[in-house]
Amino acid sequence: MVLLGVIGLFIAIAYMAFSNVRRSEQNRVWTGMAKETAHQIGTPLSSLMGWIELLRNQNSDASILEEMEKDIDRLQTITERFSKIGSKPQLKPVDIVEVTGSSLADMDRRTSKRISINFTNQLEHELIIPLNVQLFGWVIENLVRNAIDATEGKGKITVTMSEGVSTIQIDVSDTGKGISARQSKVVFRPGYTTKSRGWGLGLSLAKRIIDEYHNGKIFVLKSTPGKGTTFRILLPKK
């Protein structure tokens, strides 16, 4: 019995070591892909900025150039996000209310009017906490984008911010189709998705950004099939 126990222990240790090595290799692959994507996007971005400056010198329509510059700013933000994956991002003290509101306002401008996005701020003051603005904005956008997909083109999304003793709570709720209890346990797993498009990396990246980079937590607070889902983010104040 002792011998069988020792053999079983060695098998368990070998399996854990193999799993850790495999997970590490997968992380290196995704990190490399993210950084290479950022590098590849950077080249045409520089060219586009030059073309816009040329058009401005030729007295082109200012409103059209303004919209083009907004799209370029958006691409630059995406490039910065991808370039930060796999490295320890720098956190700076910022007002989380302002950052969250700005991300939601940007999403609202790019979303169908059949979907309402509401921001309920229960804080009575500004709250400065250490954040990486680009990556945290990415988390908010991923959650809102998932909520939009869940509503299937028509519904309501509510983002509620409140304050606990030592944490900030951000709830992202939708009136979509909801998910089952089993799905709630695996939605953050890399590659898991219920949609016909996408790679199932959005929520996985969101969890990594919140858990590893900001020392917080993100989880499914509640979900009812046919009624909607609420994700919760917990961030430390310090």
C-alpha positions as CSV (number, residue, x, y, z in Angstrom):
1,M,0.0,0.0,0.0
2,V,2.8,2.4,0.8
3,L,4.5,1.6,-2.5
4,L,1.3,2.2,-4.4
5,G,0.9,5.5,-2.5
6,V,4.4,6.6,-3.4
7,I,3.9,5.7,-7.1
8,G,0.6,7.6,-7.1
9,L,2.3,10.6,-5.6
10,F,5.0,10.6,-8.2
11,I,2.4,10.3,-11.0
12,A,0.5,13.2,-9.6
13,I,3.6,15.4,-9.3
14,A,4.6,14.5,-12.9
15,Y,1.1,15.3,-14.2
16,M,1.2,18.7,-12.4
17,A,4.6,19.5,-13.8
18,F,3.5,18.6,-17.3
19,S,0.4,20.7,-17.0
20,N,2.4,23.7,-15.7
21,V,4.9,23.4,-18.6
22,R,2.1,23.1,-21.1
23,R,0.3,26.1,-19.7
24,S,3.5,28.1,-19.7
25,E,4.1,27.3,-23.4
26,Q,0.6,28.4,-24.2
27,N,1.1,31.7,-22.4
28,R,4.3,32.3,-24.3
29,V,2.6,31.6,-27.6
30,W,-0.3,34.0,-26.9
31,T,2.0,36.6,-25.6
32,G,4.2,36.4,-28.7
33,M,1.1,36.6,-30.9
34,A,-0.1,39.7,-29.1
35,K,3.2,41.5,-29.3
36,E,3.6,40.6,-33.0
37,T,0.1,41.8,-33.7
38,A,0.9,45.1,-32.0
39,H,4.1,45.4,-34.1
40,Q,2.3,44.6,-37.4
41,I,-0.4,47.2,-36.7
42,G,2.1,49.9,-35.9
43,T,3.5,50.0,-39.4
44,P,0.3,50.9,-41.4
45,L,-0.7,53.2,-38.5
46,S,2.3,55.4,-39.1
47,S,1.5,55.4,-42.8
48,L,-2.1,56.4,-42.2
49,M,-1.1,59.3,-40.0
50,G,1.2,60.6,-42.8
51,W,-1.7,60.3,-45.3
52,I,-4.0,62.3,-43.0
53,E,-1.5,65.0,-42.6
54,L,-1.1,65.1,-46.5
55,L,-4.9,65.4,-46.8
56,R,-5.0,68.2,-44.3
57,N,-2.5,70.2,-46.2
58,Q,-4.7,69.8,-49.3
59,N,-7.6,71.4,-47.4
60,S,-9.7,68.3,-47.4
61,D,-13.1,68.1,-45.6
62,A,-12.2,68.7,-41.9
63,S,-15.2,66.5,-40.6
64,I,-14.0,63.5,-42.6
65,L,-10.4,63.9,-41.3
66,E,-11.7,64.2,-37.7
67,E,-13.5,60.9,-38.0
68,M,-10.4,59.3,-39.6
69,E,-8.3,60.5,-36.7
70,K,-10.7,59.0,-34.2
71,D,-10.3,55.6,-35.9
72,I,-6.6,55.9,-35.8
73,D,-6.6,56.8,-32.1
74,R,-8.7,53.7,-31.6
75,L,-6.2,51.6,-33.4
76,Q,-3.4,53.1,-31.4
77,T,-5.2,52.2,-28.2
78,I,-5.6,48.6,-29.4
79,T,-1.9,48.5,-30.3
80,E,-0.9,49.7,-26.9
81,R,-3.1,47.1,-25.2
82,F,-1.7,44.2,-27.2
83,S,1.9,45.4,-26.6
84,K,1.3,45.2,-22.8
85,I,0.2,41.6,-22.8
86,G,2.8,39.4,-21.1
87,S,4.7,42.2,-19.4
88,K,4.0,43.8,-16.0
89,P,2.0,47.0,-16.9
90,Q,2.6,50.3,-15.1
91,L,-0.2,51.3,-12.8
92,K,-0.9,55.0,-12.2
93,P,-3.2,56.7,-9.8
94,V,-6.3,57.8,-11.7
95,D,-10.0,58.5,-11.0
96,I,-11.7,55.1,-11.7
97,V,-15.1,56.8,-12.1
98,E,-13.8,59.0,-14.9
99,V,-12.0,56.1,-16.6
100,T,-15.0,53.8,-16.5
101,G,-17.4,56.5,-17.7
102,S,-15.1,57.4,-20.6
103,S,-14.9,53.7,-21.7
104,L,-18.7,53.4,-21.5
105,A,-19.3,56.6,-23.4
106,D,-17.0,55.4,-26.2
107,M,-18.8,52.0,-26.4
108,D,-22.2,53.8,-26.4
109,R,-21.2,55.9,-29.4
110,R,-20.3,52.7,-31.4
111,T,-23.3,50.7,-30.3
112,S,-26.8,50.4,-31.9
113,K,-29.4,52.7,-30.4
114,R,-31.6,49.6,-29.8
115,I,-29.2,48.8,-26.9
116,S,-29.1,51.3,-24.0
117,I,-25.9,51.5,-21.9
118,N,-26.4,53.1,-18.5
119,F,-23.8,54.0,-15.9
120,T,-25.0,54.2,-12.3
121,N,-22.3,55.7,-10.0
122,Q,-23.1,55.2,-6.4
123,L,-19.9,57.0,-5.2
124,E,-20.4,60.4,-3.8
125,H,-16.8,61.5,-4.6
126,E,-14.0,60.8,-7.0
127,L,-11.9,57.8,-6.2
128,I,-8.2,57.6,-7.1
129,I,-6.8,54.1,-7.3
130,P,-3.8,52.6,-9.2
131,L,-4.9,51.5,-12.7
132,N,-3.5,50.8,-16.1
133,V,-6.0,52.9,-18.1
134,Q,-5.6,51.1,-21.4
135,L,-5.9,47.6,-20.0
136,F,-8.7,48.4,-17.6
137,G,-10.7,50.0,-20.4
138,W,-10.2,46.8,-22.4
139,V,-11.8,44.8,-19.5
140,I,-14.8,47.1,-19.5
141,E,-15.2,46.9,-23.3
142,N,-14.9,43.1,-23.3
143,L,-17.7,42.8,-20.7
144,V,-19.9,45.3,-22.4
145,R,-19.3,43.7,-25.8
146,N,-20.3,40.3,-24.4
147,A,-23.4,41.9,-22.9
148,I,-24.3,43.3,-26.3
149,D,-23.9,39.9,-27.9
150,A,-26.0,38.4,-25.2
151,T,-28.9,40.8,-25.8
152,E,-28.9,39.8,-29.5
153,G,-29.2,43.4,-30.8
154,K,-31.8,44.8,-28.4
155,G,-31.8,45.2,-24.6
156,K,-30.3,47.1,-21.7
157,I,-26.9,47.1,-20.1
158,T,-26.3,48.6,-16.7
159,V,-22.9,49.3,-15.2
160,T,-23.1,50.0,-11.4
161,M,-20.1,51.3,-9.4
162,S,-20.2,51.1,-5.6
163,E,-17.7,51.2,-2.7
164,G,-16.9,48.7,0.0
165,V,-14.7,48.9,3.0
166,S,-11.5,48.0,1.1
167,T,-12.7,47.4,-2.5
168,I,-14.5,49.0,-5.4
169,Q,-17.3,47.0,-6.9
170,I,-18.2,47.3,-10.6
171,D,-21.2,45.3,-11.8
172,V,-22.0,44.8,-15.5
173,S,-25.5,43.6,-16.0
174,D,-27.5,42.8,-19.1
175,T,-31.0,41.7,-20.1
176,G,-29.7,39.1,-22.4
177,K,-30.2,35.3,-22.7
178,G,-28.1,34.4,-19.6
179,I,-25.9,31.4,-19.0
180,S,-26.2,28.2,-17.1
181,A,-24.5,27.5,-13.8
182,R,-22.1,25.1,-15.6
183,Q,-21.1,27.8,-18.1
184,S,-20.6,30.3,-15.3
185,K,-17.7,28.1,-14.1
186,V,-15.9,27.9,-17.4
187,V,-16.5,31.3,-19.1
188,F,-13.1,32.6,-18.2
189,R,-11.3,29.5,-19.6
190,P,-9.1,30.4,-22.6
191,G,-10.8,29.3,-25.9
192,Y,-14.3,28.8,-24.3
193,T,-17.1,30.6,-26.3
194,T,-20.7,30.1,-27.0
195,K,-20.6,32.4,-30.1
196,S,-20.1,31.3,-33.7
197,R,-17.4,33.9,-34.1
198,G,-14.4,34.8,-31.9
199,W,-11.6,32.8,-30.2
200,G,-13.0,32.9,-26.7
201,L,-10.1,35.0,-25.3
202,G,-11.9,38.2,-24.3
203,L,-13.0,37.1,-20.8
204,S,-9.8,35.1,-20.3
205,L,-7.7,38.3,-20.9
206,A,-10.1,40.3,-18.7
207,K,-9.5,37.9,-15.8
208,R,-5.8,38.0,-16.3
209,I,-5.8,41.8,-16.4
210,I,-7.9,42.1,-13.2
211,D,-6.4,39.2,-11.2
212,E,-2.7,39.4,-12.1
213,Y,-2.2,43.0,-13.0
214,H,-4.5,44.8,-10.6
215,N,-4.7,42.3,-7.7
216,G,-8.5,42.2,-8.0
217,K,-11.2,39.6,-8.8
218,I,-13.7,39.2,-11.6
219,F,-16.5,36.6,-11.6
220,V,-20.1,35.8,-12.6
221,L,-22.2,37.3,-9.7
222,K,-25.5,35.8,-11.0
223,S,-27.1,34.7,-14.2
224,T,-30.6,33.5,-15.1
225,P,-31.2,31.8,-18.5
226,G,-33.6,34.0,-20.4
227,K,-33.2,37.0,-18.1
228,G,-29.6,38.1,-18.1
229,T,-26.2,38.0,-16.5
230,T,-24.2,40.1,-14.0
231,F,-20.4,40.1,-13.9
232,R,-18.7,41.7,-10.9
233,I,-15.2,43.3,-10.7
234,L,-13.6,43.8,-7.3
235,L,-10.6,46.2,-7.2
236,P,-8.6,47.1,-4.1
237,K,-8.6,50.8,-3.1
238,K,-4.8,50.8,-2.5
